[in-house]
Amino acid sequence: MRQILMGMTAVGVLMLNGCTGSSATPVSNTPEFKQGQHDGCTTASGNYVKNSEMFRTNMDYQNGWFYGRKKCNK
């Protein structure tokens, strides 16, 4: 009985993990996100741009940078 319960738990955990998008980037309308998106897009085009201070301290900028880089990557 214990093995069945452990097996069912493992299957449940795997199913739940399949529903979460760990690579999903939250999109925001803040000026910081937009600046990060612009800088990330510029980086994807071959001209590296990143505000290191904002990247370390502002999650919107960081998410925007990754989003822009991914969106504009050729």
Steps between C-alpha positions, in 0.01 A plus 500: 500500500783739584669437163176577317459825693861603427453415131181702479670793671790489254265492203303793644813708549616429145161597361496827693852585386389455141238774547740765622701704254832569669619683190196725484588864546240721662416791271450838660422852385736676739764736362768272649367197313482696176858624543617147576316370195664765282845424640449124464385541141801717422721230654336231286582709193870478582559821697524402870301740720410442864460732797679279754366685805139478385549139390613411855239700688187526283309185407294682233816615323652153527188328366474757222864447404457124470168543319649747250804285437285193437243686289760664276745210476541402136 
